[in-house]
Amino acid sequence: MVGSDGVHVGTVDHVDKGEIKLTKRDAAAGGLHHYIPLDFVQSVTDGKVHLDRPADEVKREWSTS
């Protein structure tokens, strides 16, 4: 998963209840699962999720529960 700036945000674990759960094993996760609203998704191409905002903004807005 990448932000609109092309910067890596995380690795998708699964999608549930309108949110994308990122795996906690990704280096960007800091050992925690993070959740991102589905409406942040701009597109999915070549198996990669592209978000509609820069990675820094996504990381400010994601949740851990």
C-alpha positions as a Python dict, from the first residue, in 0.01 Angstrom:
ca = {
    (1, 'M'): (0, 0, 0),
    (2, 'V'): (134, 340, -98),
    (3, 'G'): (32, 699, -36),
    (4, 'S'): (-40, 943, -317),
    (5, 'D'): (326, 1046, -291),
    (6, 'G'): (440, 689, -371),
    (7, 'V'): (571, 629, -17),
    (8, 'H'): (509, 287, 140),
    (9, 'V'): (240, 292, 410),
    (10, 'G'): (198, -75, 500),
    (11, 'T'): (100, -423, 392),
    (12, 'V'): (-267, -523, 377),
    (13, 'D'): (-366, -804, 614),
    (14, 'H'): (-736, -804, 521),
    (15, 'V'): (-1047, -590, 473),
    (16, 'D'): (-1329, -595, 726),
    (17, 'K'): (-1621, -365, 811),
    (18, 'G'): (-1518, -82, 583),
    (19, 'E'): (-1156, -74, 697),
    (20, 'I'): (-826, -209, 572),
    (21, 'K'): (-630, -384, 844),
    (22, 'L'): (-255, -362, 792),
    (23, 'T'): (-27, -641, 909),
    (24, 'K'): (176, -566, 1219),
    (25, 'R'): (477, -751, 1073),
    (26, 'D'): (545, -474, 820),
    (27, 'A'): (846, -257, 908),
    (28, 'A'): (627, 58, 890),
    (29, 'A'): (381, -81, 1146),
    (30, 'G'): (596, -65, 1459),
    (31, 'G'): (455, -401, 1575),
    (32, 'L'): (92, -284, 1574),
    (33, 'H'): (-204, -347, 1347),
    (34, 'H'): (-324, -23, 1190),
    (35, 'Y'): (-664, 41, 1032),
    (36, 'I'): (-732, 267, 736),
    (37, 'P'): (-1081, 356, 606),
    (38, 'L'): (-1166, 208, 266),
    (39, 'D'): (-1255, 553, 140),
    (40, 'F'): (-881, 644, 148),
    (41, 'V'): (-833, 403, -148),
    (42, 'Q'): (-793, 571, -485),
    (43, 'S'): (-719, 259, -690),
    (44, 'V'): (-578, -92, -690),
    (45, 'T'): (-341, -169, -976),
    (46, 'D'): (-95, -453, -1025),
    (47, 'G'): (-178, -586, -678),
    (48, 'K'): (-87, -256, -508),
    (49, 'V'): (-330, -34, -317),
    (50, 'H'): (-290, 337, -400),
    (51, 'L'): (-426, 585, -147),
    (52, 'D'): (-570, 930, -215),
    (53, 'R'): (-343, 1115, 29),
    (54, 'P'): (29, 1124, 116),
    (55, 'A'): (175, 859, 347),
    (56, 'D'): (242, 1107, 631),
    (57, 'E'): (-123, 1213, 634),
    (58, 'V'): (-243, 851, 630),
    (59, 'K'): (-19, 770, 927),
    (60, 'R'): (-157, 1067, 1121),
    (61, 'E'): (-513, 947, 1059),
    (62, 'W'): (-486, 568, 1094),
    (63, 'S'): (-609, 396, 1408),
    (64, 'T'): (-479, 101, 1608),
    (65, 'S'): (-816, -29, 1725),
}
